[in-house]
């Protein structure tokens, strides 16, 4: 009798340790995922860029336009955990490709479908919710992919590099999208971002992925993932660890989604890129987090523990950025405000080498799922932050109160991570060396 082939998720789990990317493969995938993250944000911010023109065409008032803009996050909250779970089970690259194909098509088809529909407000609200649902799986699946395919010594550098695509995406859509909007109207912005996403999907499918594995993954998704499958991940033990909750406290970053604060990051985008190279990266640079045979207690040459570096990144990403946020609320100079806002947003990118990658330190076998839980909290915090920020502005009439709130929440998240954060792996056995 011939042996039956293992289901994709079982085969993937059994051979995960032997399927890490080689150096050339890692470089190719890093560049590809950097572009994918850029296109993710190009599609995401297409509606905000075109809101004024669409409001004029469809007769929306400010309340209706705000409903369309905020509806994205309601969908975005719902698929974080699902995306992480699917990434852990069938492969993050496959989840990313399938979701990108769907959101790329939806973005490119939005102008046509919007004009065919008589209820423009209902359609665009539903479209934004669906876009949020599709894009919500991206970062959890990305976290799962990098935790299993990238060497431990290079995860922070790779994750930070790929994450830089979010700033590039907003910059590209803000610059190129504005030109297209002025010359060809708002539909051209959707054609641009959606079309590029579909071209990226074609490239990844033809050049980087195995078509048979993708078809098998689709078959598993169609049948439904068996939820009762035995797993070696000690979930009860994981969620009892304070370090897991502290290392997953990305919710504090959700408060920075208040639109006026986020848009300020366009001004000095270079600040959002340069700090990323300061995180733990290649071993030959003296910042390797782990040796070739497993976790090492200290960073070679530098003499610092991994968790020390992670906490330093958070001091920069949440602590120092909160200081600039406080300063931003107490200045009346336009130029000074631009500098403070840009520095505050730019320093947030240190989180990619801090809290974000710390989830992979703690539980690489289920990093996608844990990141999905954390990012769901972050998305909900963003929704609450927008509502509460608007309430404070309306009642106090002062920007200082809103920025004080942002700084307070950031400081709370920082203190939580400094007190309870660890880099000790807890997903397999409690008897691991402390990093």
N, C-alpha and C positions, 0 to 999 in steps of 0.2 A: 504494500500500500504506500502510495506516495504521500509525503507530508503535506498537510494543508497550509497554504500561505497565511501568515499572521495578518490580522487586521492592521491597517496602517498605523493606528495609534499605539498598538502593542509592539509592532516592529520598530517603530520610532523610539519607544521608551527603552526597548532592550538594547538598541545600538546607539543610544544617544551619546555615550561616552566616546565612541569611535567615529563620530561624524562631525567633528569640529572642522571649521573651515581652515584651509591652508592659508598662508600669508597672502598669495595672489587672490585667492577666492575672497578672503576677508576684505581686501582693498576694493575689489570689484563690487561686492555687496554693499560695502560702506558708502561708496559713491552712488550706487543705485538707490539705496534707501534714503540717502541725503536728498536726492532729487525727488523721491516719492514723498518725503515729508514736506518738501517745498510745494509740491503740487497739491498735497492735502490741504495746506493753508491757502493756496491760490483759490481752490474751489470753496473753501470755508468762508473766505472774506469777500467773495464775489457779490453776495447780496448786500453786505454793509457798504461796499463801494458804490453800488448802484441804487441804493435806497431812495435817494432824493429824486433821481430820474424816474424810477418806477412809481414812486408816490405821485408824481405829476401825471404820468400816463394813466394810472389806475384810479386816481382820485383818493388816495389814502390820506388820512389825517395823521398826526403824530402818534396818537394812541394805536392806530392800526399798524403803522410802520413799526412801532415798538413791539407789537405782538409778533410780527413776522420775524424780527431780529432775535427776540428772546426764545422763540419756539425751538431753535436749534438745540439748545441745552437740555430741553426736556427729552428729546430723543437721545442725545449724547449720554445722558445719565444711565440709560436703560441697558446699554450693550457693553459696558466696560467689563463686567465680570464674565459675561458670555464670551467676549473676545479673548480674554485671558485664558479661559477654560479651553476654548477651541484651539488656541495657539499651543497650549501645553499638550493637547491630545493629538492633533493632526498636523501641527507644524505652523508656526507663525507666518512663514512666507506665503503659504497657501491662503491663509485667512486674509492677509494683506492684499494679495492679488485679487481674490474674489470680491472683496469689499471695494477695492479701487475701481474695478471694472464696473460695479454697480453705481458708485457715486459719480464716476466720470461720465457715464451715459446719462444719468439723471441731470447732472449739471449742464451738459451740452444740449439736452433736450428741453431744458426749462423754458427758454424763450418761446419755442413753438407751442409747447403744452400750455403755457400761460395765456397765450393769445387765443388758443382754441377753447379755453375754459371761460365761461361767463363769470364765474365766481372767483375773481382773481385773488382776493384775500384768502379765501378758504384753500385754494390750490397752493398758493405760495407758503402758507402756514404749514400745510400738510407736507409740502416738498421739503421745507426746512427741518421738520421733525424727522422725516425719512433720511435726509442727509446726515443728521445727527446720529441716527441709529446706525447708519452704515460706517460713519467715520469713528464712532465710539469704540470700535474693535481695534483700531489701528495701533495705538500706543501700547495697550496690553499685549497684543500679538507681537509687536516689535520687541517688547521686553522679554517675552518668552523666547523668541527667536535668538536674540543676542545672548541670553543666559545659557543657551544650549549649544550655540554654534561658535561663539567667540571665546578665545582663551581667557581665563580669569584675570590674567595680568593686563589684558587690553580692553576689558569691558567698559571701564569708565571713559577711556578715550573714544572708543567706537560709539558708545551711546551719546556722548556729548557732541561728537561730530555729526551724527545723524540728526540729533535734536536741533542743531543749528539751522536745519531746513525750515523750521517754523518761522524764524525771523526772516530768512530769505524769501519765503513764500509771501509773507505780508508785504515785504518790500517790493517784490516783483508785481504783485497785484495792485499795490498802491501807486506804483509808477507807471507800468505798462497799461494797467487797467484804466487809469485816469486818462491816458492818451486815447485808448480805444473808445472810452466812454464819450470823450469830447468829439471825436471824428466820426464814429460809426454807430453810436448809440449803445444803450446798456446791453442789448442781446450779444454784442460782440465780446463782451467780457466773459460771458458764460461759455460762448463757443471756444474762446481762447483757453480758459482753464480746463474745461471738460475735454476738449480735443487733445490737449497735451497729456492729460491723465490717461486717456485711452491709448495714445501712442506709447506711453510708458508701460502700460499693461501689456501691450503687444511685444515690446522688447523683452520684458521679464519672462513672459511665457515662452518666447521662441529661443531665448539665449541662456536663461539661468535656471529654469525649472524643468523637471521631468514631467512630460505630459501625462504619463501613465499614473504617476503619483497624484497628480491633480485630479484626474478622472476618478481615481479611487477615493480621494478625499471628498469629492462631490457625492459619490455613492454613499459614503458613510454619513454625510450630512443629510442626504435624502432619507436614509433609513432611521436617523436619529442616533446620537451617541448613547451607548449603554451607560447609564448613570450608576449602575450597581457594580461596575467592574472593580475588582480588588485593586487597591492602590497602596503603595508603600509610604505615601505621604502621611505623617501623623498630624492630621488636621487639629485634633483636640489639643495636642501638645503645642502646635504652632500658635493657636489663638490664645493660649494662656501666657505666652511670652510677652512681657512689656516691650522688649526690643522690637518685636514684630509690629506692634501698634505704633511705637515711636518711629520705626523705620518706614512705616507706611503713612506717615502724617503729611502726605502731599495735599491734604485738604487746605492747609494754610495758604497755599499758592492760589487757590481758587478765588480768594478775595481780590486778587489783582486783575480780575476780568472786568472790572468796571471800565466802560469804554473810554472815558477821557484819559485814564491812567495808561491803558494799553496802547492807545494811539500815539502816546508820547514817545514810545519806543522807536518810532520811525526816524526820529530826529538824529540820534547818534547810534545807528545800528552797529557800528563797529564795536561798541561796548558790549554788544550781545554776543560777539564772536570771540574776541581775544581771550577772555577769562577761561574759556573751555580747555585750553591747553594746559592749565595749571593742575588739572585733576590727575589721579593716578593713571598712568598710561604704559608705555612700553618699558619692559624690564631694562633694556640697555640705557634708558634715560634715568635709571635709578628710582623709578616710581612703581615698580611692579608690585601688585597686591598679593600675588600668590605664586608659589613655585610650580614647577612642572608636575610635581607629584601630589599637590594638594595645598591647603592653606599654609601660609607661612606667617609667623607671629608678628614680623616687622617688615617694613619696607626696606629692601636692600639699599645700602649706601646712605639713605636719608636717616635711618634709625627711628622712623616714626611708625606707629601702629596704623593699620588701615582705618580703624574707627576714628583715630585722631585726625587723619586727613579728611575723612567724611565730615566730621564735625567742624573742621576748619572751613570746608566748603559751605556748610550751612551758616556759619557765622557771617560769611560774605554774602551768601544768597538770601538770607532772611534778616540777619542782624544789621549789617551795614546798609542794605537796601531799605530797611525800615527807618534808619536814621535819615536817609535822603528823603523818604516819604514825609517824615515829620518836618523837615526843612522846607519841603515843597508847599506845605500848608501854611507857612508863615513867611512867604515872600510875595512881593507885589511886582517884582521885575520880570518882564517877559523872558529875557535871555537867561536869567538865573533860574526861572521856572523850567525852561527847556532843559538846562543842564541837570538840574536835580531830578526831573522826571525821567530823563534818558538814563542817567546813572542808576536810578532806582530800578528801572525795568531791566537794564543791562546786567546788573549784578544778580538778578534772579536766575540767570543762566548757570550760575555756580551750582544750582540745585541738581543739574544733570550729573554732576560728579559727587553729589552728596546724597540726599534722601532718595532720589530716583534710582541710582545704581545700588544703593544699600539694600534694596529689596532683593536684588540678585545675589548680594553677599549672603543674605539670610537664608534664602530658599530658592536656589536656581532651578530645582525640579518643578516648582509650581509658581515661578516668578510672575508669569502672566496673570494667573488668577489673583494673586495678592495685589499686583499693580492695578488690576481692574477694580478691586475693592477700594483701594486708596484713591484712585482717580474718580470713582463714582462720588466719593465724599468730596473731592475737590470740585467736581462739576456742580454738585448741589450747593457747595459753599459759594461758588461763583454766582449761582442764581440768587441765593440769599443775600450775597454781598451787593449785587446790583439793586435789589429791592430796598435793603436797609440803607445803602448809600444814597439812593434817591430820596428816601424818607428824611434822612438827616439834612440833605441839601434843601429840601422843601421847608422843613421846620426851623432850621437854624440859619439858613441863608449863607452858610459859610463852608468853603471848601476845606478849611482846617479840620472840622469835625470828621469829615469823611476820611481824610488822610491819617488822622489820629487813630481812627478805627482800624484802618489797614495796617498801620504800624503795630498796634496792640495785638492784632491777630497773628501777624508775622512773628512777633516776639514770643507769643504763647507757643507757637509751633516750634520755634527755635529752642526754647527752654525744655520742652518735652523731649526733643531729640537729644539735647545735651545731657539730660538726666538719665534717660533710659536707652538711648541708642547703642547698639552693639553691632559688630560685624561677624559674630560667631554663627556658623551655619547651624540651623536648627531643624531642617526639613528631613533629615535622615536619622541622625542619632544624637543624643545629648552629649556624648563623649567626644566632642571636637575641641581642638585647641582654640583658645580665645584669640581673636585677631586684634 
